[in-house]
């Protein structure tokens, strides 16, 4: 009855009695119960062999608190066309037993059948498209539901408890279950700012109220500070960057039950598209082609040429080599020379499209991408040379310049597009072959350096939403991770946390009534 905010939380914000989602255990009562000591065969011993226990129980008729822990194992298959994504994760649910539940468990103790509690939270994934896997984990010798005692739940240390009226987690029994989930979720993408867009990949989990007499809410698990984690080592994000994430605990009033809130958990993954690859492969290319179209204004006629396309780098070399043939066309045939070059450029574009159709969407330039881009610049230089030399009025001087630049471009083509790229390809092959010798530790070191783990700390909380009704937790970098987190990542997360704090303060200032203080008084 004299329950105080746990010292483990360091909760400095004043608690509002109107909030359903506050870090308290709910209405508890400490009771002494007497029961017959159960035997292994499920039969009761002699009546004299009784036991007494003083335990904390959830009060009958009160709002139940379901403490949640979340571990995200993999994020993959973000589909821009179908507007879906897939996520594999584990959900741990814990709630304090009531006296009648514990007595039922004692009677069931030693039975050949696993214990099944009378009441369990019923979860519904509101934006699920396809459920690949959704099942309870089977605990050895206990089944789907496990009865546990947590030594440090809600308090800093169990040994620090002195007063008898204070909550002692060692005198409390929790029902624990684990859900293993692999689900494809729907997410409507806002693409107005594509390719500079930032998306919310949301997972909406709602608890159904199957029994109207039982009201419950979700809260973070109060054991370790990190009640949630996102492991991106096995995620396939491709063209996306996971910037941060939020877990929100709130009540959903959109159900049919009037005046009742459905307990809900909103997980929002903030992903930012890696736009540089689009700028380089599309914007820059389109700009170059538009610039080349100005050269066509100086031509008088055009000829057609058979498309040259192959699926290997030899085809790219051949295209650039064929561009040197433009020097054998006289200046009187400037239109034909430009037509040949433009045709080769368009063939290179077609070659690039063929390559892009055969590889996944990645946010970096592949070896072939770099080679094709270098081919573009080489063809553009020859076209600029053709137009520039044609402006010289002296025929002999013009021929000498043209002849000299032919050998210059021949050397550039051989050195840059053959020798340099052959050496570059050889080094890449040697580097990739080293991965054949890597153990799991070396591979994990490489992955975790580029994709640090995000964790949710229940001490890092904020009040958001209308009337500050939402208890929100922002993901942070895992400080205990045994890898070197770069200063750039730390600065990025520090800026995000500062912006989030400023945003929350601004929303509070806008929502406060005249004369109302920040603590709601």
PAFI-570222 format. One record per residue: residue in three letters; x, z, y of N, C-alpha, C in turn. Coordinates in steps of 0.001 Angstrom, whole numbers, plus 500000, padded with zeros to 6 digits. Layout:
BEGIN
ALAXZYXZYXZY...
***
This chain:
BEGIN
UNK500815500000498785500000500000500000500848500000501263UNK502096500508501153502993500544502309504045499442502215UNK503671498339501648504626497253501446505151496737502783UNK506451496633502892507088496107504088507737494760503762UNK508111494050504820508831492797504610510166493106503969UNK510522492354502927511731492653502167512968492504503033UNK513937493415502888515185493280503659515958492023503291UNK515682491496502125516379490286501682516039489088502552UNK514864489103503151514392487948503915514943487912505328UNK515204489062505902515639489138507307514645488386508199UNK513378488665508009512319487940508701512106488573510075UNK512565487901511120512491488453512474511210488089513193UNK510478487144512686509270486691513359508088487587512982UNK507267487881513964506114488741513704505128488041512776UNK504585488820511827503645488258510869502225488330511426UNK501527487215511306500146487140511762499239487351510556UNK498266488211510704497356488499509587496527487281509206UNK496429486290510095495645485092509794496415484118508902UNK497724484317508800498524483393507982498335483700506503UNK497995482692505741497922482862504289499294482704503656UNK500157481930504325501464481619503748502537482409504497UNK502706483662504122503767484479504687504539485100503523UNK505807485420503736506661485858502620506395487290502185UNK505231487525501674504908488817501074504402488585499661UNK504442489612498857504092489471497455502587489472497217UNK501809489819498212500373489911498015499946491358497773UNK498680491557497451498157492901497209498596493371495828UNK499417494402495814499917494954494555499478496401494408UNK499489496869493172499202498265492907500074498738491751UNK500583499927491876501426500520490846500565501423489981UNK500543501085488689499656501814487779500437502242486546UNK500013503368485979500573503848484709499605503500483597UNK500100502768482621499232502348481524499771502935480229UNK498850503165479294499177503672477968498681502678476937UNK499533502353475987499149501384474966499860501714473663UNK499300501193472583499910501377471270501117500462471141UNK502193501000470603503412500201470446503159499105469422UNK503342497841469801503089496746468850504218496631467843UNK503881496091466698504877495847465656505114494354465558UNK506098493978464754506442492566464625505346491779463935UNK504593492401463075503552491679462353502277491519463127UNK502232492035464340501048491898465162500062493029464961UNK500327493950464001499428495077463750499861496287464564UNK498910497099464952499221498288465731499739499397464808UNK500675500169465362501191501292464605500209502475464667UNK500665503580464156499816504777464157499469505168465591UNK498319505757465783497817506075467116498751507003467883UNK499532507827467145500442508710467840501601507967468486UNK501905506773467972503019506000468484502537505190469686UNK502396505853470785501948505199472013503087505155473026UNK502932504254473972503930504111475025503246504160476383UNK504021504616477366503534504650478740504505503881479628UNK503934503170480560504750502411481505504123502483482888UNK504981502605483897504547502503485283505024501166485822UNK504064500309486093504401498939486480503619498535487724UNK504192497564488434503498496941489561502695495757489045UNK501420495698489430500542494606489021499909493964490256UNK499542492699490110498750492036491149497329492613491115UNK496840492968492266495531493627492342494421492647491997UNK493489493101491176492365492256490767491498491916491976UNK491170490638492102490343490174493207491109489761494439UNK492414489978494465493221489608495626493723488167495486UNK494238487648496583494808486302496568496127486322495802UNK496232485465494808497426485444493978498517484626494659UNK499747485061494497500900484371495047501656483697493893UNK501769482378493968502521481611492971503840481205493618UNK504930481714493090506250481466493666506873480246492987UNK507312479309493815507692477982493337509179477751493558UNK509811477149492563511173476655492674511170475182492259UNK511918474369492983511868472922492781513284472373492668UNK513529471573491649514820470908491453514584469418491242UNK515060468618492197514905467166492118516144466595491444UNK515940465905490351517045465380489548517394463935489893UNK516406463127490223516697461712490481515619461097491373UNK516061460283492329515179459475493172515572458023492965UNK514624457186492638514966455805492323513772454894492571UNK514025453593492373512980452554492398512157452586493688UNK512833452654494839512126452538496116511803451062496333UNK510552450718496216510114449319496245509473449024497599UNK510091448128498370509545447754499673508260446947499546UNK508141446173498466506972445311498288505772446117497794UNK505954446890496731504856447679496167504612448972496931UNK505566449361497783505473450598498561505311451812497642UNK506240451908496719506269453019495776507703453498495615UNK507850454690495058509154455211494666508952456138493476UNK510027456328492742509953457132491517510862458344491653UNK510420459476491121511197460706491237511060461524489956UNK512195462037489499512227462938488351512616464325488865UNK511809465339488520512036466669489060511454467726488134UNK511870468959488367511377470118487630510725471094488605UNK509591471651488219508891472662489014508814473939488193UNK509270475030488798509183476345488164508115477155488892UNK507162477710488136506063478500488693506161479928488168UNK506061480889489081506121482308488721504996483038489449UNK504288483898488740503290484740489397503236486103488689UNK502913487122489480502896488501488978501645488727488124UNK501861489382487015500746489614486090499799490676486637UNK498555490536486281497581491592486498497558492507485282UNK496935493668485457496948494656484372496272494097483122UNK495126493446483292494418492924482123495214491817481422UNK495990491052482199496828490015481593497957490628480778UNK498532491700481306499627492343480582499120493011479300UNK497948493620479343497377494228478130497069493154477087UNK496581492001477541496323490907476596497627490402475981UNK498676490397476779499977489977476250500488490963475207UNK500316492276475468500775493281474503500017493170473189UNK498728492899473250497958492729472012498409491478471255UNK498857490465472011499266489213471386500713489267470902UNK501447490290471315502873490391470997503072490476469481UNK503987489657468957504265489642467529503408488684466747UNK502442488042467400501593487085466712502375485809466422UNK501928485050465428502604483801465088502272482696466077UNK501290482934466942500917481951467966501536482347469304UNK501850481350470100502450481608471404501402482137472376UNK501860482949473306500965483551474298500528482498475321UNK499240482470475604498664481580476618497890482435477615UNK498314482511478880497591483339479857496198482785480129UNK495314483687480520493928483273480789493868482349482003UNK494670482668483032494661481846484254496044481262484492UNK496078479979484838497315479290485219497013478373486409UNK497967478154487296497743477215488404497576475791487876UNK496603475097488408496345473702488027496850472787489147UNK497882471992488858498507471134489860497986469717489770UNK497784469123490928497386467722491026498317467016492007UNK498890465903491572499781465116492417498943464042493108UNK498674464275494379497671463493495092498055462028495267UNK499330461727495488499735460342495730500478459744494550UNK500206460256493337500835459709492135500184458384491762UNK501020457404491422500543456100490970500609456002489451UNK501715456447488898501904456405487454502694457638487028UNK502168458344486055502830459528485534503554459143484248UNK504860459080484312505652458720483144505845459923482227UNK505972461093482840506136462314482051505653463500482864UNK504813464319482258504318465546482881503957466512481755UNK504866467405481457504652468322480342505375469637480596UNK504894470661479921505506471981480024506743472052479128UNK507743472725479657508936472992478863508628474086477852UNK509086473901476622508854474880475562510034475860475507UNK509780477116475884510815478140475769510965478548474301UNK512199478702473837512393479092472428511723480432472123UNK510926480454471068510239481647470560509186482200471518UNK508907481503472607507914482008473560506883480968473952UNK507148479687473737506177478667474059506255478202475495UNK505137477775476037505094477195477374505181478256478472UNK504811479492478174504776480546479191505670481707478748UNK506501482132479672507495483151479379507251484375480259UNK507318485555479669507158486804480415508560487319480759UNK508831487464482067510162487833482508510111488972483515UNK511264489624483636511486490633484667512690490212485493UNK512513490094486798513591489681487685514145490914488397UNK515439491115488305516046492317488873516126492274490398UNK516265491074490947516504490988492400515407490227493115UNK514213490187492558513135489431493184512636490168494427UNK512674489499495574512108489970496840512971491008497536UNK513854491675496849514687492709497469516143492277497404UNK516960492894498246518385492546498281519073492977496994UNK518944494242496639519491494760495396518528495804494847UNK518306495744493555517376496697492949517891498130493056UNK519211498278493091519786499633493149519540500304494495UNK519203499497495521519011500063496852517642500716497022UNK516744500536496065515391501075496191515430502587495954UNK514850503307496889514879504775496797513459505320496701UNK512625504903497656511275505458497721510426504945496560UNK509583505838496054508753505485494908507676504466495260UNK507250504465496537506159503566496897506647502146497151UNK507966501957497240508481500622497500508469499779496229UNK508331498488496440508233497565495306509565497506494556UNK509479497623493239510652497536492379510452496360491427UNK511236495284491553511041494116490684511323494406489219UNK512102495468488929512361495802487532511163496462486871UNK510193496857487679508948497425487152507795496462487388UNK508068495206487171507053494173487394507252493070486360UNK506159492492485883506224491434484888505707490129485511UNK506503489071485357506152487757485883505832486803484737UNK504856485965484953504599484831484054505336483630484630UNK506134482987483812506974481876484274506742480650483399UNK506658479493484039506539478233483306507328477160484048UNK507673476128483329508481475034483869507811473710483545UNK507590472902484591507004471566484428508095470513484589UNK508216469633483619509153468517483680508367467275484073UNK508724466690485219507930465599485803508789464365486028UNK508210463225485754508792461926486085507636461039486521UNK507499460843487829506282460252488391506657459188489419UNK505859458126489458505949457120490510504890457427491564UNK505330457550492810504437457918493906504234456731494845UNK503086456717495497502778455705496506503134456241497885UNK503699455375498709504061455745500072503927454523500969UNK502986454582501893502798453464502826503964453436503819UNK504671452325503836505845452192504693505459451644506054UNK506040452229507095505836451727508460507026450820508802UNK506767449521508826507853448543508944507874447849510300UNK507287448441511296507294447803512610508714447672513159UNK509573448611512854510939448590513384511965448103512361UNK511506447458511320512415446952510286513463446028510919UNK514771446139510589515373446961509534515929448296510033UNK515482448756511201515983450015511752515009451159511502UNK514186451053510447513117452004510208513612453230509447UNK512890454326509656513077455581508927511746455909508251UNK511802456226506965510579456422506198510488457851505664UNK509259458281505441508959459549504779508512459252503348UNK509296459656502377508872459568500983508255460917500626UNK506952460953500558506250462231500422505716462423499010UNK505742463673498588505130464111497335504131465205497691UNK502861464942497471501791465873497834501284466549496561UNK501517467845496469501084468626495308500005469604495762UNK498852469500495140497729470374495507497295471189494307UNK497005472471494547496485473326493492494969473321493494UNK494391472968492369492937472902492259492354474295492025UNK491182474521492601490477475805492462489404475657491396UNK489846475736490138488897475576489033487981476782488910UNK488493477958489238487695479183489216487515479642490662UNK486301479600491156486049479951492554486326481412492856UNK486392482233491821486660483649492046488141483920492281UNK488985482966491967490430483165492086490965482275493197UNK491553482894494192492203482184495285493703482437495186UNK494492481393495360495931481570495271496619480651496273UNK497879480986496567498695480209497490500080480031496870UNK500799479037497363502169478780496916503157479354497932UNK504262479905497424505345480414498255506676480107497579UNK507767480101498338509070479861497709509468481014496788UNK510152480680495732510636481701494808511674482571495503UNK511498483884495434512304484824496213513363485508495350UNK514071484698494575515181485248493784516496484904494476UNK517011483711494230518192483231494941517753482642496280UNK518644482651497289518272482050498583517879480583498471UNK518528479836497585518223478418497425517138478254496367UNK515899478110496818514788477968495878514506476510495537UNK515229475592496150515037474174495858516338473424496049UNK516474472291495366517692471494495489517367470033495225UNK518190469163495801518073467715495593519440467228495137UNK519530466817493894520784466317493330520742464789493373UNK521556464201494249521538462743494430522590462029493599UNK523271462749492688524323462100491905523776461007491004UNK522569461194490497521982460218489583520861459417490239UNK520751459509491547519733458752492276520211457332492532UNK519258456427492614519545455024492912518823454704494217UNK519529454901495329518920454707496649519224453333497233UNK520284452650496751520640451304497180520744451202498695UNK519730450617499316519792450319500745519299451469501618UNK519138452663501043518606453788501790519631454913501852UNK519509455729502893520337456915503063519427458126503218UNK519609459117502350518818460342502415519375461217503522UNK518663461294504633519143462050505791518884463542505646UNK517653463908505325517296465310505119515976465357504367UNK515442466553504189514182466707503463513509467995503919UNK512201468064503701511411469237504083510492469615502922UNK510315470912502747509274471442501863508320472256502714UNK507050471937502626506031472601503441504997473268502534UNK504679474498502838503625475239502140502446475386503102UNK501292474927502677500136474929503569498852474942502768UNK497751475087503483496435475033502875495726473755503255UNK495135473084502264494439471821502481492935472076502497UNK492302471761503623490861471975503766490042470717503517UNK490667469692502938489957468431502732489124468405501459UNK489127469506500694488355469534499459486873469747499705UNK486123469756498606484665469898498709484233471332499009UNK485066472282498584484691473692498779484751474041500258UNK483635474394500813483550474700502236484180476058502527UNK484960476089503568485582477331503993486728477794503123UNK487165476966502176488260477358501297489408476369501444UNK490597476875501308491792476051501417492412475861500038UNK492737474617499750493452474327498518494947474548498756UNK495590475371497960497034475573498157497782474265497919UNK498721473971498804499403472681498744500887472843499024UNK501656471927498446503090471805498699503365470364499077UNK503970470175500224504365468837500665505877468734500672UNK506392467831499869507824467526499876508011466202500593UNK508822466195501648509041464979502431510532464668502464UNK510869463531501872512248463050501877512405462079503036UNK513302462396503948513545461556505115514663460569504784UNK514305459304504612515290458282504267515413457278505410UNK516629456853505649516922455894506713517521454642506098UNK516981453503506489517471452252505928518850451922506485UNK519732451452505615521060451015506036520943449582506563UNK520968449457507865520591448198508509521761447247508705UNK522982447694508569524112446836508892524172445589508018UNK523789445737506757523836444589505865522850443517506297UNK521714443928506866520740442944507341521250442252508599UNK521906442994509463522437442388510686523515441369510350UNK524373441723509419525482440815509084524996439601508307UNK524135439831507308523724438726506432522619437864507017UNK521841438397507938520692437632508442520822437356509935UNK520932438412510750520953438241512199522178437437512636UNK523347437832512139524564437125512519524549435687512045UNK524052435461510856523986434102510323523022433232511118UNK521865433791511442520899433031512233521459432712513619UNK522177433669514190522789433423515498523810432301515423UNK524615432302514354525618431244514193524976429881514007UNK523920429826513219523249428537512984522581428023514258UNK522009428960515037521401428522516303522473427994517261UNK523639428647517262524721428145518096525212426778517648UNK525223426573516330525651425262515820524647424171516162UNK523395424536516308522392423521516634522660422877517992UNK523371423617518879523723423027520174524714421888520017UNK525544421978518966526504420895518730525817419603518327UNK524636419711517746523923418509517335523454417694518525UNK523404418292519718522989417545520908524002416462521285UNK525245416623520814526268415633521142526328414507520138UNK525534414555519091525552413505518071524538412431518404UNK524784411235517803523890410109518038523174409675516769UNK523741409982515605523113409610514346523491410623513284UNK522725410664512199522975411590511111522876410852509789UNK523640411320508803523545410788507446523207411928506510UNK522726411571505351522357412584504359523475412714503337UNK523610413883502812524661414162501831524055414982500717UNK524491414695499540523979415395498372524381416864498436UNK523412417759498119523692419195498178524732419569497135UNK525683420409497602526733420889496723526544422389496554UNK526283422830495338526048424254495114526479424630493708UNK527115425761493579527549426268492279527428427775492297UNK527645428425491195527474429874491120528803430607491031UNK529895429975491412531211430609491336531936430437492652UNK533006431163492831533801431080494051534462429716494175UNK534689429001493047535306427668493096534442426719493909UNK533112426919493816532221426059494594532431426293496082UNK532624427554496492532883427838497903534187427238498371UNK535221427317497542536490426697497905536341425193498056UNK535582424592497136535390423147497197534668422737498472UNK533656423554498871532915423228500090533829423273501311UNK534663424319501387535575424408502527536623423304502478UNK537066422938501264538013421840501147537406420524501559UNK536144420320501204535471419088501607535314418992503117UNK535269420152503788535120420117505244536326419457505904UNK537493419502505234538669418844505794538525417332505804UNK537631416823504946537395415379504932536800414881506245UNK536251415802507048535679415394508329536744414835509259UNK537999415209509030539076414701509890539347413216509648UNK538899412697508495539124411282508212538078410394508865UNK537060411039509475536085410272510242536591410149511673UNK536566408929512217537077408693513561536176409350514588UNK536683409441515835535904410068516902534693409234517288UNK534742407951516952533548407139517196532421407540516255UNK532781408211515178531795408676514200531600410190514316UNK531553410689515543531392412120515761530092412636515148UNK529040411857515248527759412280514671527848412464513169UNK528505411547512491528660411660511045529525412855510675UNK530592413124511493531446414265511218530659415572511340UNK529887415700512423529076416905512599527996417023511537UNK527449415897511148526423415909510104526996416413508785UNK528216415988508481528859416463507266529077417972507317UNK529573418464508442529842419897508568528561420728508495UNK527512420259509173526241420995509147525665421014507740UNK525803419900507036525310419853505656526061420833504773UNK527372420948504981528160421896504200527770423339504531UNK527495423602505792527069424946506177525733425298505529UNK524804424378505561523506424620504927523653424794503428UNK524599424062502837524854424244501412525412425635501136UNK526274426122502035526801427484501893525691428514502015UNK524735428255502909523589429156503049522771429186501761UNK522542428005501195521808427937499930522570428672498826UNK523883428524498839524706429233497870524567430745498049UNK524518431224499284524352432650499555523003433155499071UNK521966432342499258520625432740498811520589432872497301UNK521238431954496609521282432019495151521969433307494695UNK523040433689495382523749434905495022522878436137495263UNK522174436171496410521352437341496747520212437544495764UNK519742436463495146518656436582494180519126437162492855UNK520409437189492629520933437630491349521511439036491387UNK521571439663492557522132441007492672521089441909493334UNK521143443221493086520187444143493738520467444272495223UNK519513444840495922519686445084497355520660446235497563UNK521827445916498081522838446925498337523151446946499819UNK523679448076500279523908448268501713525349447990502103UNK526058447216501337527446446904501646527711445443501288UNK528805444920501802529189443538501524529930443464500202UNK529460442606499320530156442385498065531326441420498280UNK532078441221497246533201440294497328532712438879497674UNK531628438454497046531099437111497316530549437016498735UNK529924438096499216529415438086500589530551437861501588UNK531656438557501391532794438396502296533366436993502235UNK533399436436501045533953435094500907533066434049501588UNK531762434194501410530837433235502026530881433342503549UNK530946434573504058531049434744505507532322434106506058UNK533423434252505343534660433613505775534534432093505742UNK533783431578504784533545430126504724532741429655505934UNK531747430472506327530973430110507512531875429960508733UNK532720430951508969533588430925510143534569429747510084UNK535026429448508891535946428307508750535257426994509120UNK534036426801508635533288425578508957532947425520510437UNK532647426657511026532316426682512457533534426301513291UNK534721426779512893535933426437513637536215424934513594UNK535995424325512446536204422868512348535210422132513226UNK533991422608513282532991421942514116533347422086515593UNK533799423271515993534205423460517384535398422562517708UNK536336422432516755537490421559516971537058420106517139UNK536096419673516341535649418279516407535037417970517764UNK534211418879518276533580418652519569534604418762520693UNK535529419738520574536516419941521636537487418782521763UNK537993418261520638538955417155520687538299415888521193UNK537005415715520904536318414485521330536169414394522846UNK536376415489523545536260415472525012537532414963525694UNK538633414762524926539889414254525504539764412747525713UNK540045412276526907539876410856527229541010409991526676UNK542234410513526652543383409744526169543314409624524650UNK543186408384524125543013408183522690544226408635521899UNK545461408329522409546663408707521666546818410220521621UNK546608410857522759546724412318522813545665412974521946UNK544456412407521957543368412945521149543680412829519660UNK544279411682519235544620411512517824545721412462517395UNK546692412679518286547779413602517956547271415030517775UNK546402415470518684545821416816518553545009416933517259UNK544230415914516986543370415946515808544209415972514524UNK545285415189514505546152415138513342546879416471513149UNK547345417069514234548041418354514146547105419466513661UNK545882419512514211544932420559513819544459420391512379UNK544524419164511873544158418960510464545099419747509551UNK546398419665509813547353420390508984547246421906509216UNK546911422310510439546709423741510695545564424282509863UNK544441423573509864543283424011509092543547423919507595UNK544369422965507180544698422855505773545471424090505308UNK546436424544506128547197425743505799546297426968505824UNK545428427054506851544505428195506937543591428232505723UNK543067427098505343542170427036504166542882427494502905UNK544119427032502707544849427385501497545238428866501487UNK545716429370502623546180430750502674545013431734502688UNK544048431507503584542977432486503791541935432453502695UNK541524431277502295540405431153501357540847431029499910UNK542135430911499662542605430834498277543576431977497984UNK544722431989498679545755432968498371545275434391498648UNK544755434633499880544344435992500256543242436504499348UNK542256435689499066541137436153498258541513436287496789UNK542455435514496310542925435700494937543629437049494804UNK544496437369495777545171438675495760544162439812495890UNK543173439639496793542142440657496998541328440870495725UNK540986439763495055540216439864493809541022440558492722UNK542309440277492658543161440908491648543209442424491848UNK543361442847493100543407444283493373542086444962493064UNK540984444276493360539670444843493034539504445024491535UNK539965444050490778539857444143489318540671445319488797UNK541879445502489331542706446625488905542059447963489254UNK541452448042490428540787449286490834539587449590489944UNK538788448567489654537605448776488829537977449171487404UNK539061448637486884539459448961485519539912450413485392UNK540336451024486500540710452432486454539511453312486121UNK538311452866486472537111453650486193536861453794484695UNK537441452908483897537292453014482447537972454259481905UNK538904454832482662539661455999482225539119457298482794UNK538139457228483694537625458424484350536775459240483377UNK536940460553483423536040461451482704534849461779483599UNK533951462615483096532768462971483878533137463714485151UNK534200464527485096534608465282486277535081464361487387UNK535897463356487034536379462432488061535237461623488665UNK534306461196487822533160460430488326532300461295489235UNK532056462556488830531248463459489653531932463772490978UNK533265463866490977533986464119492226533785462980493212UNK533816461748492710533633460595493583532213460539494112UNK531243460809493238529837460705493639529466461799494620UNK529875463048494338529467464160495184530139464138496547UNK531279463458496664531918463350497973531116462480498914UNK530440461476498367529628460573499192528170460989499245UNK527707461777498286526311462205498238526243463717498043UNK526445464509499089526396465970498948524997466445498581UNK524953467571497885523685468142497442522996468874498590UNK521673468686498691520865469380499683520139470537499022UNK520063471660499711519396472842499172518413473372500210UNK517419474110499721516421474758500574516645476269500527UNK516889476855501661517131478297501775515902478944502411UNK515310479952501723514083480549502266514345481380503522UNK515615481625503847515925482287505100515911481308506268UNK515989480017505958515993478992506991514584478405507097UNK513684479127507727512285478748507778511833478578509226UNK510753477835509386510149477632510698508640477589510545UNK507971477960511633506517477858511703506167476565512432UNK505467475666511761505105474383512339503618474135512144UNK503168472974512612501773472591512448500874473179513507UNK499589472877513403498598473368514353498385474864514140UNK498555475626515192498408477066515087499493477724514262UNK500611476989514061501756477507513296501321477979511918UNK500459477208511263499915477611509978500788477183508806UNK501792476335509058502614475794507983503945476534507953UNK504333476980506776505647477577506563506577476475506082UNK507527476062506919508346474883506665509807475278506469UNK510462474608505513511870474847505220512612473519505309UNK513685473495506066514495472292506235515712472357505322UNK515986471251504649517120471203503742518435471261504516UNK519430471887503893520766471987504471521788471603503418UNK523024471419503860524099471114502920524396472329502053UNK524728472059500802525058473131499877526465473627500160UNK526571474790500786527885475332501146528676475758499924UNK527983476048498819528675476498497611529148475357496736UNK528873474147497150529264472983496356530791472861496350UNK531342472646495172532798472619495023533370471243495348UNK532992470701496467533548469438496946533754469568498441UNK534528468669498978534794468696500412533731467899501144UNK532865468598501857531853467942502676532515467491503983UNK532305466247504336532979465694505503532438466314506783UNK533279466291507818532855466803509127531710465971509688UNK531681464694509343530612463823509827529265464272509289UNK529221464650507998527971465141507413527553466462508060UNK528523467350508291528188468628508922527641468425510324UNK528269467528511087527794467261512443526410466631512423UNK526181465734511469524873465081511392523774466093511096UNK524024466996510139523015467996509805522851469008510924UNK523940469314511624523840470241512760522984469640513864UNK523154468354514130522327467693515146520861467659514726UNK520609467382513440519225467358512965518576468731513080UNK519319469778512739518763471133512847518494471504514298UNK519387471092515200519174471385516615517951470642517145UNK517814469372516777516645468597517208515359469182516633UNK515436469644515363514256470234514748513867471525515464UNK514862472341515833514587473582516557513976473290517922UNK514512472280518617513967471909519922512543471380519788UNK512296470616518737510949470071518523509952471182518248UNK510346472148517406509444473264517082509154474092518323UNK510180474354519138509983475120520367509061474388521329UNK509228473061521405508358472273522281506913472312521807UNK506712472177520494505349472223519961504714473589520182UNK505523474658520078504982475993520329504571476141521779UNK505412475626522686505098475737524115503836474968524464UNK503636473812523835502448473008524127501178473617523546UNK501323474329522400500141474869521730499751476266522218UNK500637476946522953500339478301523412499306478287524530UNK498442479253524457497432479412525493498032480141526688UNK497434479987527856497955480700529040497980482201528822UNK499140482811529124499294484249528976499624484715527581UNK499748483781526613500061484142525228501562484090525025UNK502112485083524326503543485125524048503834484361522770UNK505132484214522446505525483437521278505134484093519969UNK504978485409519946504589486076518701503085486099518512UNK502345485377519375500902485258519222500108486367519850UNK500781487310520565500074488448521176499523488053522547
***
